Amino acid sequence: MSPAHTETTSLSAHVRAILQQAWPVLISSWASIAFGVIDTAMAGHASAADLQIMALGASIYITVFVGMMGVVHALIPIIGQLFGGARYEDVGHAWGQGVWLALGLSVVGAAAMLFPDIWLSLSGEVDPAVRHGITWYLRALVLALPAMLVFRTIYALGTAVSRPKTVMVINLASVMFKVLFNWVFMFGKLGVPAMGAVGAGVSTAIVGWLMLAAGLWAINHDAYYLRFRPRLGWPNWTSQKELLRLGLPMGGSYLIEIAAFSVMALLVAREGMYASGGHQIMANLAALCYMMPMAVGIASASLTAQAIGARDLARARRMGRAGILIVAAGASLTAALLIAGRDPILQWYTDDLAVAAVAAALLQLLPWFHLCDAMQCIGSYLLRAYKVAVVPLILQVAALTGLGLIGGWWLGFGPAAGALRPLLHNIAPGAPLGAGTMWLMAMLGLCLSAVLLFFWYAHVVAVHARTGRPATPR
């Protein structure tokens, strides 16, 4: 058999391995993001004010949650390498340390959410009723945060040891409960007063604790996890430092990615309720599409980390190539579906014609935005498999914050507002000037981020090939 044929066969085998692990992660991720989709759709059918409460309140919560979640996700490469090296007892210990970390982060996150006026200072004048709704929406989500973060440790454990179906089943079941509790608390059913968007926060808190209870039961009763002896133990400062050394830059990368959306939502609120609602639909769809490359990235990263732990660096490189191939193909298909299905998508999201008009204009940018987003996603996840997180954070700060966010503000709302009006009119006619400019610059920032991350990934892989051992994490 020729070397070329062997390489092709090996690549196809790795593609199958990634897809086998990625599809439960994808379904689980879709189920998780379905919370936001359900909240947005149901708020859109409640009132434009509830949709704005959801847009602004959710942007604050998601910024906090995703940043903290990124730190907790340091467990994936750590446990993945331990699992690949057959260090099963250490897997259970690492998970317990992750739980302590999640609990500590939930306190920090709660403090950030209890003062929404600081965040809303970016939004200019906000209707007092909307501001009041955001305050109570976030108070409800403070109760959800500890459960959601600890549940992410169970997610990380299952993903790192190639057991993602456990979390998938729990997430799928949670969607049904989320719809039920939203119906009760948002629209005032079964004798409960109608709370609108605030009711969505209440339902998320209830469902979050139910998910955590189910996850803890699963890892203590599934025979697959017995070899790991998952246990809480006492906080170990050496383990906590390892988690934070990798987790803080990972969390920073997550935060940089999501903060752009959050700040965009707060700035777009200056253009009014309808622009804010249209932006929220666009952001929600972008997040939903992101789940595909994220699922493949997580699966690729966990399998790559296992190969590194087993000291099979050639397999780690092949896993990376297979993950990139899958994401490129999947992103192209998703972009085509977004172009073909724009009208039915909008009908599902809102009955408000003014909101739909804004969303329709912005959605002209989404296929290209998604292609850039998908490629920078897989690049960042593959680097995390090698425990390389600091340099990617620096690169993402430059691209996503410097070019994307600051550039978007400068050209959309700042001193150079209106400079991109002719370009925006040609590629997204009808889009609000500020919101359209922010999305356009975010797309360019993601494109630059993808190029830079792939450059650094190639460097890391080259070091592996030359030395025969993992590069120093950085």
DRENTI-965823 format. One line per 5 residues: for each residue x, y, z of C-alpha. Coordinates in nm, 4 decimals. Each point is the difference from the previous one (the first is absolute). Layout:
DRENTI-965823
X Y Z; ...
This chain:
DRENTI-965823
0.0000 0.0000 0.0000; 0.1403 0.3412 -0.0994; 0.0678 0.2665 0.2654; -0.2517 0.2307 -0.1697; -0.2725 -0.2656 0.0178
0.0852 -0.0701 0.3640; -0.0242 0.3714 0.0815; -0.3381 0.0279 -0.1757; -0.1345 -0.3047 0.1810; 0.1253 0.1364 0.3308
-0.1582 0.3404 -0.0668; -0.3379 -0.1526 -0.0809; 0.0187 -0.2094 0.3175; 0.0690 0.3134 0.2046; -0.2872 0.1827 -0.1686
-0.2314 -0.2843 0.1034; 0.1376 0.0038 0.3567; -0.0568 0.3742 0.0323; -0.3504 -0.0186 -0.1462; -0.0880 -0.2879 0.2324
0.0879 0.2150 0.3002; -0.1128 0.3323 -0.1493; -0.3627 -0.0817 -0.0749; -0.1016 -0.0501 0.3660; 0.1956 0.3155 0.0881
-0.1798 0.1852 -0.2806; -0.3450 -0.1150 0.1117; 0.0910 0.0847 0.3582; 0.1229 0.3441 -0.1096; -0.3124 0.0620 -0.2051
-0.2090 -0.0986 0.2997; 0.1970 0.2462 0.2147; -0.0321 0.2840 -0.2486; -0.3663 -0.0901 -0.0390; -0.0522 0.1730 0.3344
0.0906 0.3303 -0.1635; -0.1927 -0.0783 -0.3174; -0.3111 -0.0920 0.1988; 0.0316 0.3083 0.2205; 0.0476 0.2298 -0.3002
-0.2862 -0.1505 -0.1998; -0.2428 -0.0003 0.2928; 0.0979 0.3538 0.1032; -0.0461 0.1099 -0.3614; -0.3574 -0.1258 0.0150
-0.0581 0.1692 0.3362; 0.0963 0.3616 -0.0804; 0.2768 0.2116 -0.1524; 0.0878 0.1203 0.3523; 0.0461 -0.3590 0.1223
0.2208 -0.0678 -0.3017; 0.2186 0.2978 0.0908; 0.0192 -0.1167 0.3632; 0.1093 -0.3380 -0.1322; 0.2518 0.1520 -0.2433
0.1714 0.2180 0.2607; -0.0374 -0.2275 0.3031; 0.1108 -0.3125 -0.1865; 0.3020 0.1816 -0.1416; 0.1164 0.0771 0.3553
-0.0658 -0.3512 0.1301; 0.1593 -0.1728 -0.2978; 0.3108 0.2169 0.0292; 0.0431 -0.0986 0.3642; -0.0944 -0.3650 -0.0456
0.2098 -0.0671 -0.3088; 0.3066 0.1667 0.1510; -0.0301 -0.2151 0.3129; -0.0836 -0.3075 -0.2061; 0.3207 0.0457 -0.1990
0.2032 -0.0241 0.3196; -0.1837 -0.3185 0.1018; 0.0604 -0.1481 -0.3463; 0.3706 -0.0206 0.0816; -0.1093 -0.3392 0.1350
-0.0452 -0.1322 -0.3556; 0.3667 -0.0050 -0.1105; 0.1204 -0.0799 0.3532; -0.2311 -0.2987 0.0432; 0.0421 -0.0975 -0.3660
0.3760 -0.0352 0.0391; -0.0404 -0.1865 0.3315; -0.2497 -0.2361 -0.1630; 0.2258 -0.0538 -0.3023; 0.2836 -0.0906 0.2371
-0.2267 -0.2473 0.1897; 0.0319 0.2026 0.3245; -0.3567 -0.0762 0.0999; 0.0179 0.0849 0.3717; 0.1390 0.3429 -0.0868
-0.3012 0.0588 -0.2279; -0.2410 -0.0220 0.2946; 0.2188 0.2273 0.2112; 0.0242 0.2611 -0.2778; -0.3786 0.0029 -0.0388
-0.0482 0.0693 0.3725; 0.2437 0.2897 -0.0153; -0.1979 0.1335 -0.2937; -0.3154 0.0012 0.2134; 0.1713 0.2160 0.2622
0.1172 0.2349 -0.2712; -0.3529 0.0248 -0.1437; -0.1455 0.0862 0.3412; 0.2564 0.2747 0.0543; -0.0609 0.1431 -0.3458
-0.3756 0.0054 0.0593; 0.0522 0.2451 0.2880; 0.2045 0.2307 -0.2232; -0.2540 -0.0283 -0.2802; -0.2943 0.0720 0.2294
0.1668 0.3205 0.1211; 0.0417 0.1151 -0.3620; -0.3685 -0.0635 -0.0776; -0.1480 0.1758 0.3011; 0.0925 0.3459 -0.1289
-0.1550 0.0239 -0.3481; 0.0064 0.3820 -0.0067; 0.3764 -0.0149 -0.0543; -0.0541 -0.2078 -0.3126; -0.2967 0.2043 -0.1196
0.2034 0.3211 0.0100; 0.1128 -0.1011 -0.3516; -0.3592 0.0016 -0.1240; -0.0877 0.3653 0.0538; -0.3580 0.0652 0.1038
-0.1841 -0.3245 0.0800; -0.3711 0.0016 0.0797; -0.0439 -0.0307 0.3806; -0.2332 -0.2990 -0.0403; 0.2600 -0.1782 -0.2138
0.2743 0.0830 0.2505; -0.2148 -0.1366 0.2842; -0.0685 -0.3181 -0.1952; 0.3708 -0.0528 -0.0683; 0.0815 0.0367 0.3700
-0.2456 -0.2712 0.1031; 0.0877 -0.2226 -0.2953; 0.3651 0.0004 0.1113; -0.0911 -0.0592 0.3649; -0.1780 -0.3162 -0.1048
0.3039 -0.1101 -0.2005; 0.2307 0.0550 0.2981; -0.1794 -0.2991 0.1519; 0.0661 -0.2019 -0.3163; 0.3728 0.0780 -0.0287
0.1477 -0.2456 0.2587; -0.2018 -0.2913 -0.1372; 0.0877 0.0830 -0.3606; 0.3738 0.0333 0.0686; 0.0251 -0.3203 0.2042
-0.1943 -0.1789 -0.2729; 0.2717 0.1129 -0.2442; 0.2514 -0.2053 0.2008; -0.2131 -0.3070 -0.0719; -0.0134 0.1055 -0.3640
0.3805 0.0355 -0.0064; 0.0495 -0.3411 0.1626; -0.2312 -0.1788 -0.2422; 0.1539 0.1725 -0.3026; 0.3610 -0.0612 0.1026
-0.0518 -0.3740 0.0562; -0.2022 -0.0501 -0.3208; -0.3333 -0.0396 0.1806; -0.1996 0.3001 -0.1294; -0.3375 -0.1749 -0.0245
-0.0624 0.0316 0.3745; -0.0182 0.3790 -0.0181; -0.1823 -0.0153 -0.3328; -0.2901 -0.1927 0.1519; -0.0222 0.2403 0.2957
0.0091 0.3057 -0.2267; -0.2708 -0.1379 -0.2275; -0.2267 -0.0691 0.2951; 0.0688 0.3475 0.1388; -0.1370 0.1645 -0.3157
-0.3438 -0.1480 0.0633; 0.0008 0.1253 0.3585; 0.1230 0.3412 -0.1181; -0.2938 0.0381 -0.2409; -0.2443 -0.1080 0.2717
0.1328 0.2361 0.2669; 0.0281 0.2890 -0.2475; -0.3652 -0.0499 -0.0924; -0.0952 0.0053 0.3674; 0.2114 0.2927 0.1196
0.0157 0.2215 -0.3089; -0.3686 -0.0129 -0.0943; -0.1552 -0.0550 0.3435; -0.1417 -0.3536 -0.0130; -0.1175 -0.2361 0.2748
-0.0761 0.2910 0.2300; 0.3484 0.1529 -0.0228; 0.0123 0.3737 -0.0836; 0.1364 0.0855 -0.3448; 0.3619 0.1155 0.0345
0.1009 0.0443 -0.3643; 0.3760 -0.0114 -0.0541; 0.0630 -0.0244 0.3759; -0.1895 -0.3289 -0.0008; 0.2544 -0.1377 -0.2461
0.2723 0.0647 0.2578; -0.2011 -0.1772 0.2690; -0.0516 -0.3032 -0.2230; 0.3726 -0.0138 -0.0847; 0.0869 -0.0096 0.3714
-0.2414 -0.2874 0.0678; 0.1142 -0.2006 -0.3007; 0.3681 0.0625 0.0795; -0.0249 -0.1659 0.3409; -0.1972 -0.2899 -0.1467
0.2770 -0.0514 -0.2575; 0.2695 0.0015 0.2664; -0.1880 -0.2563 0.2092; -0.0356 -0.2262 -0.3054; 0.3691 0.0384 -0.0900
0.1239 -0.0846 0.3496; -0.2271 -0.3026 0.0090; 0.1329 -0.1168 -0.3376; 0.3717 0.0138 0.0795; -0.0583 -0.1805 0.3298
-0.2130 -0.2784 -0.1500; 0.1443 -0.0534 -0.3498; 0.2497 -0.2891 0.0119; 0.2186 0.1731 -0.2600; 0.0999 0.2663 0.2549
0.0813 -0.2369 0.2860; 0.3640 -0.0390 -0.1044; 0.0482 0.3762 0.0485; -0.1483 0.0142 0.3504; -0.1411 0.3528 -0.0514
0.0207 0.1679 0.3385; -0.0069 0.3493 0.1448; 0.2744 -0.0229 0.2629; 0.1556 0.3158 0.1383; 0.1289 0.2883 -0.2124
0.3591 -0.0695 -0.1048; 0.1946 0.3175 -0.0766; 0.2424 -0.1725 -0.2360; -0.2911 -0.1329 -0.2058; -0.1802 0.3340 0.0179
0.3087 0.1818 -0.1293; 0.0248 -0.2419 -0.2940; -0.3661 0.0569 -0.0818; 0.0339 0.3770 0.0275; 0.3261 0.0131 -0.1958
-0.1765 -0.1555 -0.2974; -0.3562 0.1056 0.0829; 0.0514 0.3749 0.0400; 0.1356 0.0556 -0.3529; -0.2603 -0.2441 -0.1345
-0.2717 0.1895 0.1834; 0.1495 0.3220 -0.1338; -0.0286 -0.1335 -0.3557; -0.3605 -0.1037 0.0589; -0.0689 0.3404 0.1540
0.1565 0.1889 -0.2893; -0.2145 -0.1951 -0.2457; -0.3266 0.0488 0.1863; 0.0675 0.3534 0.1270; -0.0124 0.1278 -0.3554
-0.3609 -0.1196 -0.0265; -0.0902 0.1405 0.3401; 0.1483 0.3446 -0.0581; -0.1582 0.0036 -0.3459; -0.3410 -0.0660 0.1566
0.0490 0.2803 0.2506; 0.1134 0.2465 -0.2680; -0.2695 -0.0964 -0.2508; -0.2619 0.0825 0.2643; 0.0779 0.3658 -0.0838
-0.1701 -0.0538 -0.3370; -0.3278 -0.0926 0.1650; -0.2142 -0.2940 0.1005; -0.0453 -0.1427 -0.3505; 0.3696 0.0124 -0.0851
0.0723 -0.1674 0.3331; -0.2519 -0.2761 -0.0705; 0.1339 -0.0580 -0.3517; 0.3544 -0.0152 0.1325; -0.1064 -0.2533 0.2631
-0.1415 -0.2300 -0.2688; 0.3215 0.0314 -0.1996; 0.2130 -0.0700 0.3073; -0.2159 -0.2944 0.0970; 0.0321 -0.1566 -0.3447
0.3767 0.0611 -0.0048; 0.0288 -0.1798 0.3337; -0.2163 -0.2861 -0.1244; 0.2180 -0.0428 -0.3109; 0.3147 0.0168 0.2148
-0.1003 -0.3202 0.1731; 0.1110 -0.2122 -0.2984; 0.3638 0.1153 -0.0131; 0.0087 0.0096 0.3795; -0.1178 -0.3620 0.0260
0.2549 -0.1157 -0.2566; 0.2650 0.2134 0.1708; -0.0719 -0.1520 0.3412; -0.0008 -0.3540 -0.1420; 0.3200 0.0637 -0.1969
0.1687 0.1602 0.3007; -0.0924 -0.2797 0.2411; 0.1198 -0.2731 -0.2401; 0.3157 0.1992 -0.0759; 0.0653 0.0421 0.3737
-0.0457 -0.3744 0.0501; 0.2563 -0.0661 -0.2753; 0.2445 0.2449 0.1633; -0.0517 -0.1707 0.3366; 0.0805 -0.3328 -0.1669
0.3094 0.1655 -0.1585; -0.1275 -0.0715 -0.3510; 0.0763 0.3396 -0.1532; -0.0516 -0.1175 -0.3600; -0.3571 -0.1004 0.0854
-0.0488 0.3378 0.1694; 0.1003 0.1785 -0.3227; -0.2313 -0.2163 -0.2122; -0.2887 0.0687 0.2374; 0.0582 0.3708 -0.0462
-0.0082 -0.0239 -0.3792; -0.3183 -0.2072 0.0124; -0.1694 0.2550 0.2291; 0.0889 0.2895 -0.2311; -0.1378 -0.1894 -0.3020
-0.3306 -0.0744 0.1738; -0.0487 0.3586 0.1175; 0.0735 0.1463 -0.3432; -0.2554 -0.2293 -0.1643; -0.2623 0.0510 0.2715
0.0349 0.3789 -0.0002; -0.0476 0.0134 -0.3771; -0.3190 -0.2051 0.0262; -0.1312 0.2149 0.2862; 0.0641 0.3192 -0.1965
-0.1987 -0.1382 -0.2945; -0.2920 -0.0897 0.2292; -0.0016 0.3501 0.1498; -0.0296 0.1541 -0.3444; -0.2770 -0.2345 -0.1132
-0.2047 0.0005 0.3212; 0.0018 0.3646 0.1090; -0.3740 0.0665 -0.0342; -0.1316 -0.3029 0.1950; 0.2639 0.0613 0.2669
-0.1285 0.3536 0.0547; -0.3622 -0.1149 0.0142; 0.0913 -0.2393 0.2781; 0.1742 0.2690 0.2037; -0.2441 0.2914 0.0017
-0.3412 0.1327 -0.1038; 0.1166 0.3630 0.0200; 0.0514 0.1301 -0.3551; 0.2350 0.2813 0.1060; 0.2265 -0.2405 0.1903
-0.0123 -0.2495 -0.2883; 0.1055 0.2699 -0.2498; 0.3100 0.0866 0.2034; 0.0877 -0.3660 0.0505; -0.0447 -0.0769 -0.3718
0.2456 0.2748 -0.0921; 0.2607 -0.1147 0.2516; -0.0342 -0.3663 -0.0988; 0.1554 0.0819 -0.3363; 0.3342 0.0093 0.1847
-0.0482 -0.3192 0.2015; 0.1183 -0.2671 -0.2516; 0.3388 0.1715 -0.0404; 0.0221 0.0766 0.3707; -0.0564 -0.3687 0.0762
0.2731 -0.1200 -0.2360; 0.2557 0.2217 0.1752; -0.1332 -0.0925 0.3448; 0.0180 -0.3734 -0.0692; 0.3612 0.0027 -0.1139
0.1267 0.2067 0.2912; -0.1925 -0.2317 0.2328; 0.1725 -0.3210 -0.1096; 0.3383 0.1736 0.0105; -0.0465 0.1065 0.3613
-0.1238 -0.3410 0.1165; 0.2874 -0.1892 -0.1587; 0.2498 0.2262 0.1749; -0.1742 -0.0626 0.3335; 0.0517 -0.3748 -0.0484
0.3743 0.0686 0.0217; -0.0574 0.2136 0.3118; 0.0938 0.3079 -0.2022; -0.2255 0.2876 0.1042; 0.1957 0.3182 0.0753
0.1170 0.0825 -0.3531; -0.3467 -0.0752 -0.1490; -0.1493 0.2397 0.2547; 0.2406 0.2765 -0.1091; -0.0789 -0.0641 -0.3662
-0.3744 0.0055 0.0634; 0.0220 0.3209 0.2023; 0.1731 0.1679 -0.2938; -0.2389 -0.1333 -0.2648; -0.3377 -0.0224 0.1735
0.0311 0.2934 0.2385; 0.2343 0.2273 -0.1923; -0.1300 -0.0358 -0.3551; -0.3445 -0.1472 0.0648; -0.1418 0.1710 0.3076
0.1928 0.3269 0.0265; 0.0051 0.0364 -0.3773; -0.3737 -0.0668 -0.0116; -0.0709 0.2590 0.2675; 0.2277 0.2572 -0.1651
-0.1641 -0.0392 -0.3403; -0.3528 -0.0712 0.1228; -0.0587 0.2240 0.3013; 0.3270 0.1870 0.0588; 0.1845 0.2866 -0.1685
-0.0032 -0.1652 -0.3454; -0.3666 -0.1070 0.0131; -0.1401 -0.0312 -0.3504; 0.3332 -0.0585 -0.1754; -0.1091 -0.3451 -0.1143
-0.3498 0.1071 -0.1091; 0.0637 -0.0525 -0.3770; 0.1559 -0.3452 0.0548; -0.2758 -0.1038 0.2395; -0.2670 0.1170 -0.2429
0.1461 -0.2273 -0.2688; 0.0414 -0.3177 0.2035; -0.2831 0.0337 0.2551; -0.2539 0.2549 -0.1297; -0.2505 0.1100 0.2612
0.2182 -0.0859 0.3003; 0.0161 0.2605 0.2803; 0.3261 0.1886 -0.0394; 0.1359 -0.0672 0.3490; -0.1064 -0.3638 0.0302
0.1001 -0.0817 -0.3577; 0.3436 0.1559 0.0426; 0.0572 -0.1873 0.3264; -0.0847 -0.3334 -0.1641; 0.2161 0.0733 -0.3036
0.3043 0.0885 0.2101; -0.0601 -0.3016 0.2261; 0.0116 -0.2200 -0.3106; 0.3327 0.1513 -0.1065; 0.1365 -0.0465 0.3522
-0.0948 -0.3682 -0.0064; 0.1663 -0.0430 -0.3380; 0.3238 0.1505 0.1309; -0.0233 -0.2123 0.3155; -0.0337 -0.3183 -0.2068
0.3110 0.0840 -0.2045; 0.2083 0.0788 0.3089; -0.1149 -0.3077 0.1939; 0.0768 -0.2342 -0.2891; 0.3440 0.1552 -0.0325
0.0721 -0.0705 0.3676; -0.1505 -0.3499 -0.0195; 0.2355 -0.0787 -0.2907; 0.2903 0.1215 0.2161; -0.1024 -0.2216 0.2934
-0.0392 -0.3056 -0.2243; 0.3396 0.0684 -0.1594; 0.1628 0.0076 0.3442; -0.1610 -0.3370 0.0757; 0.1246 -0.1478 -0.3254
0.3545 0.1280 0.0574; 0.0397 -0.0917 0.3676; -0.2296 -0.2992 0.0319; -0.1623 0.1411 0.3136; -0.2663 0.2585 0.0853
0.1071 0.3623 -0.0062; 0.0118 0.1957 0.3236; -0.3558 0.1222 0.0725; -0.0377 0.3705 -0.0701
